[in-house]
């Protein structure tokens, strides 16, 4: 996915968070675990429990961010800074909770 965000307002944006949201639900969503390697801009999710259908290889999914937001002149690509998961399997139910997740807070 590629997005272009253009500020057409009169104010300069000094603080913004850009996020990608996914809900992999690998088997039972309550036992999924997430992690990240910010040096590789890689986020991942895997199933912590044994699933009869997959044997010893639990299902997993990874997300590589090839290029982060570009800011400034000359343009500098920002790295991934956080990757969060919902420990209870429940999605946030209000905007401020979603905003905190985008910052890596749980």
C-alpha positions, -999 to +999 in steps of 0.1 A: +000+000+000+012+035-007-004+067+006+001+103-002-009+127+026-009+164+016-014+191+042-035+217+025-042+236+057-026+268+069-010+251+100+023+232+099+019+196+111+045+190+138+032+158+153+013+131+135+010+093+138+004+071+107-007+035+113-016+004+095-042-018+112-046-056+106-066-083+125-049-116+116-067-138+143-044-168+139-066-196+152-079-185+186-074-147+188-069-147+225-035-166+223-019-146+195+014-129+204+030-099+186+065-085+183+086-063+162+121-056+151+123-019+145+158-021+129+141-042+101+108-023+102+092-057+107+061-065+128+049-100+133+021-120+149+021-157+158-001-182+175+013-192+209-008-223+213-004-257+195-030-261+168-039-296+157-042-285+121-007-271+119+013-295+141+046-281+154+046-251+131+023-225+146+008-200+121+025-166+118+023-135+097+048-107+092+045-071+080+076-054+065+074-016+061+095-009+030+094+028+034+080+050+062+067+085+059+090+109+042+095+142+058+116+173+054+138+185+026+157+165+015+131+139+023+140+115+050+121+082+054+111+076+090+114+041+104+087+020+121+086+030+158+059+007+173+039-025+167+011-033+191-014-061+197-046-064+217-038-087+246-074-095+252-084-100+216-107-070+219-104-040+196-102-005+212-137+009+216-129+046+216-107+069+196-082+078+224-074+041+229-067+036+192-045+067+193-025+052+222-020+019+203-007+038+173+020+052+196+029+017+209+012+023+243-010-004+257 
